[in-house]
Structure formats: C-alpha cells, structure tokens
Amino acid sequence: MTRYDADVIVVGAGPAGATAARLLAAWGISVLLIEKCRLPRYKPCGGAITKRTIQLLAPLDISPVIETWVRKMTVQSPNGDSFTVELPDQLIATVMRDKFDTYLTDAALVAGARLRTAEPVLRCEQTGEGMEVVTARRTYRCLALIGADGANSIVAQQLGLKPKRRAFSLVAELSTEALERWDGNIHLHFPLSFNGYAWCFPKGNHLSAGLYTRLHSVPDWRGWLYRYLTSLELHDCLDWEKVKGHIIPIADKNSIFHQGNAIVVGDAAGVADPFTGEGISWAIYTGRLAAAFVRAFLEGEPDALSDYTRAVHREVLDEMRAAHWFARILFTFPQFCFHHFLHREPVLKNFARLIGGEVSYRQLWHKALRKGFSLLMNS
C-alpha cells in the first residue's frame, strides 16, 4: 500500500501557496507546505497591495503586517509634468514581503497545515495515482501537488508548465534618510521608450523604488534607475548592492496550468498583471481557485484539475488580455495618455474602482470598445 505524507503538498510559501494551504487545511485536508528558504526571507517586490487583495484574503485580518496606508498618488509624465491625487481611504497599502509571507504562512499553520522550510525541491513527477516530490532532504508522496514556487518554479519546469513570456522588474530598498525627504505619496513615472514605468512607494520606516518593464530585460537598468532617483533627489540614498532584479512570468492563451495530479498558481503559473506587474492579488486569487479545485479532485471529481486550467483561462487570462491592451496603449503613448486621460478625475475614479475590486479590466475595455475611450472619462 502506498504511503502518502499528505493529501496535498504545496511547494512555495508565498501568497499563493500559503493561501491554498490555509484553505485546504481549514477544510480538514492534510497539507504539507514546503519552502526552499527559512522564514522570514526577503523577497524583491514593490509590496503594494490593494483593497481588492485585502478582500480576497478576508476574513483573514492582515492589518498587523501593513507598513503604510498610502493617501495620495503622484503621476509624472515623460517630460516631467505631474499631478497628485487623493486616494480613497484604505485603497492601497504597502507591505514587506518577509513579514507578509510569514504572516500568511503562520495562518496556514494555525489552520492545520504542516511546514518544512530550508528544503529546496529538486524534482517532482507523477507516480501511479499520486505525485512524488524529491527535496534536498527526502522524498515525499501526496495525492495532489500545488506548485506555488514563484517565477523560477521547479514544479512548472519539471511538469512542462513554465510560462514562455516574461516581463522584468527591479526593486531597491532605499536608506532611511530618503523617507525624511519624501511626501508620503506613491509616485509613478512613465518614461518614453521604456514599455513600463518607474515607481517609489513608502514602506514603514523607508522607501522602496524600482522599475517595471514588459521588455525581457533592461540593458541600461542602472542608468534608468539612477536617472529616475535623481529626478526625485534620492540617488544618494541608493545602495547598488541592494538592488534586486527579477523576472515576472506572463501566461499566454496557450498556457496550461495542470499536469496529471499537479497544478500551478501565482508566478509559477504566470498570472501577474501585465499592466502593473503586480502579482500578489492574482497569486492569492489562483491560490483560492487551486484550493477549491484540488478539494473537488480529492472528493472524487476526476476532471477537477483540468477544470482548474479552464477556470484560470476564463477568470484570469481573459482579464489579463484586457490589461495587456491598456498597458500597450499607455506604455506606447505615455505623454499622450498623460495629457488626455490620466489626469482626468473620472478616469482616476475608474482606476480606483478597478483596484478596489468594483470593476474589472474587461468591463472597462468593453466600454472603451463599444463607445470609445471618451467613456472612461465619464463617471
């Protein structure tokens, strides 16, 4: 008789994996969560979370790990023009991923999941009716596997599910002196010929700054980042040794998210927002989806994991396609968009509704297609 170490093994204790593990364990399912690093561990990430993200985590209260609630946002055009807008209460917050991920993991443990840390996964494969996961320490067996091990996912690579497209991001945590010169706003800058944006966020006792681009890489990333921070008079607060770059996988219309008794979620599935590069909300969303479909699979629905792939296409990738077109327009014509769209109050209200979870990219895009982009400027 085959011995299983858990009904479900979740590889990766980020927002996607911790969320899936918490929900499954709360339903009485045996869950083993395997993380390659010791927790807490630093994770390069902008760390901005939205009202929608907080709603997806409810009823879990994440207020203990929120660093800052951001009240204002400043948007800067390629030629240096800018405007500042007040944000609705509790619309955008920032977190440090070491604290945030550990908090979500602790919630999974409270729900009943078990945790193995400092244990990199080396290999995984289908074995009969279950899955086998080989780590640096030992071999585990389970009925179902969830790959939540990020942009460089071993699970996705081993099972042929690795996303083929990617974007690129840089993150720099600035010295504490930078905060003394800052106005407390989220700052966004849209340069020409960059296919993305630069950003600076307040995070508790320091600032975090960086770049997001839909290009595969940034040959002169040092120059881009230095020029941006110089424009903010913060270049002297940057320690180049602490700048971290990372890829952001992006799924496409041909992507598959299951293989045998395994599925992938979050960055391992490539479900980051192609417009903003934000991945936390979609990681949590797919973690929730994964938990529901894995539960159905364990309860005897043989097609539940292929149904998960169809659900991600329907509920996530359709949304990502709409986000892609908004990104393509803004990043190709940032100066035009700044003067004709971005600074208009109704457009900003639609943006707030979007990140507040009240409206979707698809709804805004369909409105734009039906009636022209002028509709986005109407409340």
PEMO-V808620 format. One record per backbone hydrogen bond with DSSP energy under -0.5 kcal/mol. NH is the residue of the N-H (numbers start at 1). CO is the residue of the C=O. If there is no record, write none. Layout:
NH & CO
NH & CO
//
This chain:
4 & 2
5 & 141
6 & 141
7 & 30
8 & 30
9 & 144
10 & 32
11 & 9
11 & 146
12 & 10
12 & 34
14 & 148
18 & 14
19 & 15
20 & 16
21 & 17
22 & 18
23 & 19
24 & 20
25 & 21
26 & 22
27 & 23
28 & 25
29 & 24
32 & 8
33 & 114
34 & 10
34 & 32
35 & 116
49 & 93
51 & 91
52 & 355
54 & 50
55 & 51
56 & 52
57 & 53
58 & 54
60 & 57
62 & 60
65 & 62
66 & 63
67 & 65
67 & 94
68 & 94
70 & 68
70 & 92
73 & 85
74 & 186
75 & 83
76 & 188
77 & 81
80 & 77
83 & 75
85 & 73
87 & 71
91 & 88
92 & 70
93 & 49
94 & 68
95 & 47
97 & 95
100 & 96
101 & 97
102 & 98
103 & 99
104 & 100
105 & 101
106 & 102
107 & 103
108 & 104
109 & 105
110 & 106
111 & 107
112 & 108
112 & 109
113 & 108
114 & 31
116 & 33
118 & 37
119 & 35
122 & 134
123 & 134
125 & 132
127 & 130
130 & 127
131 & 142
132 & 125
133 & 140
134 & 123
135 & 133
135 & 138
136 & 120
140 & 133
142 & 131
143 & 6
143 & 7
144 & 7
145 & 261
146 & 9
147 & 145
147 & 263
148 & 11
148 & 146
153 & 150
157 & 153
158 & 154
159 & 155
160 & 157
161 & 156
162 & 156
165 & 250
167 & 248
168 & 213
169 & 246
170 & 211
171 & 244
172 & 209
173 & 242
174 & 172
174 & 207
175 & 237
178 & 175
179 & 176
180 & 176
180 & 177
181 & 177
181 & 178
182 & 179
186 & 72
187 & 200
188 & 74
189 & 198
190 & 76
191 & 189
194 & 191
195 & 331
197 & 212
198 & 189
199 & 210
200 & 187
201 & 208
203 & 206
205 & 203
206 & 203
208 & 201
209 & 172
210 & 199
211 & 170
212 & 197
213 & 168
214 & 195
219 & 217
221 & 218
224 & 220
225 & 221
226 & 222
227 & 223
228 & 224
229 & 225
230 & 226
231 & 227
232 & 228
233 & 230
234 & 229
235 & 229
237 & 234
238 & 235
240 & 238
242 & 239
243 & 240
244 & 171
246 & 169
248 & 167
250 & 165
251 & 270
255 & 252
259 & 262
262 & 259
263 & 145
264 & 257
265 & 147
268 & 265
269 & 265
269 & 266
270 & 266
271 & 266
272 & 249
273 & 278
277 & 273
283 & 279
284 & 280
285 & 281
286 & 282
287 & 283
288 & 284
289 & 285
290 & 286
291 & 287
292 & 288
293 & 289
294 & 290
295 & 291
296 & 292
297 & 293
298 & 294
299 & 295
300 & 297
301 & 296
302 & 300
304 & 301
307 & 303
308 & 304
309 & 305
310 & 306
311 & 307
312 & 308
313 & 309
314 & 310
315 & 311
316 & 312
317 & 312
318 & 313
320 & 316
321 & 317
322 & 318
323 & 319
324 & 320
325 & 321
326 & 322
327 & 323
328 & 324
329 & 325
330 & 326
331 & 327
332 & 328
333 & 329
337 & 333
338 & 334
339 & 335
340 & 336
341 & 337
342 & 337
343 & 338
344 & 341
348 & 344
349 & 345
350 & 346
351 & 347
352 & 348
353 & 349
354 & 350
355 & 351
356 & 352
357 & 354
358 & 353
359 & 353
364 & 360
365 & 361
366 & 362
367 & 363
368 & 364
369 & 365
370 & 366
371 & 367
372 & 368
375 & 372
376 & 373
377 & 374
378 & 375
//
